[in-house]
Amino acid sequence: MLILIFLFIVGAAAAGYYYFTKREKVTLPQELLGDKEVESARKEIDLTQFVRPLIPLTKNIEKAKFIPFRNIKRNLISAGEIMSIPQFFAFKLLLTLGIPIVGIVFLKNSANLVIILVLALIGYSIMDIWLKHQVKKRQFEIIKELPTLIDLLSLCVGAGLDFMIALARITKDFKPGPLRSELEEILHQGRVGKSKEEILRSFAYRVNIPEVYSFVRTLIQAEKMGTPVQNALQIQAEEVRINRFQRGEEQALKAPIKLLFPLMVFILPVVLIIVGGPILLQFLRQGIKF
């Protein structure tokens, strides 16, 4: 019973954190807010301040050869470089040690070595799960805005603008979000003197989405072969929309399977109790009569 209470408290704390920090926030236009209000509206909670004392313990962890840093670093980049590797492992260390300690405090005499090891494993895995969630969330937002970007690029390039100039013009008025941040990074790399092909390949590497890889490959091939970029962009925009529609259909087909488990575990037992409970009680009291 104590284990269930502890797991319920941990789940409630995680749900509360997600609700108050990850939900969409309503912001007013800048013209209606003063400087202080705008600054506070855009201010986000810096969670890395909770692990600053642990960062000296993890700052040299990249020298370890038994940890797959390549995948972790790639996911951190795809998530928007929200934290460094030492900060990431500082969070893992905090959760790996903190959750078992909280479990020992709540469970007291019921806590044994197996439960402590399971809680430590859960704490170690939380950051990996959270990071993958952040990557998927950011990739979804980029895919959602990618067709609009390609259409605007096609219009600007068709009007006679250079690709980088058109990109700068679009970025200026583009919707704030992950894709705009990536566009600003592309323009920054262009200002420091990198080639167009190198910039686009770096963009595809950071985002790590098949649609973006296809978009970058189309632009590079169009430039090398001298074909009109506008036609390539129009075809690419249509292809991205088709892929997005197919992905939506796939998610819709998966919905009944995902609903099967909660239906079997939470709803079906209640229905059986409501329907069969009175019949079972009658059998127990009066016996089976034919």
Disulfide bonds with the S-S distance in Angstrom:
none
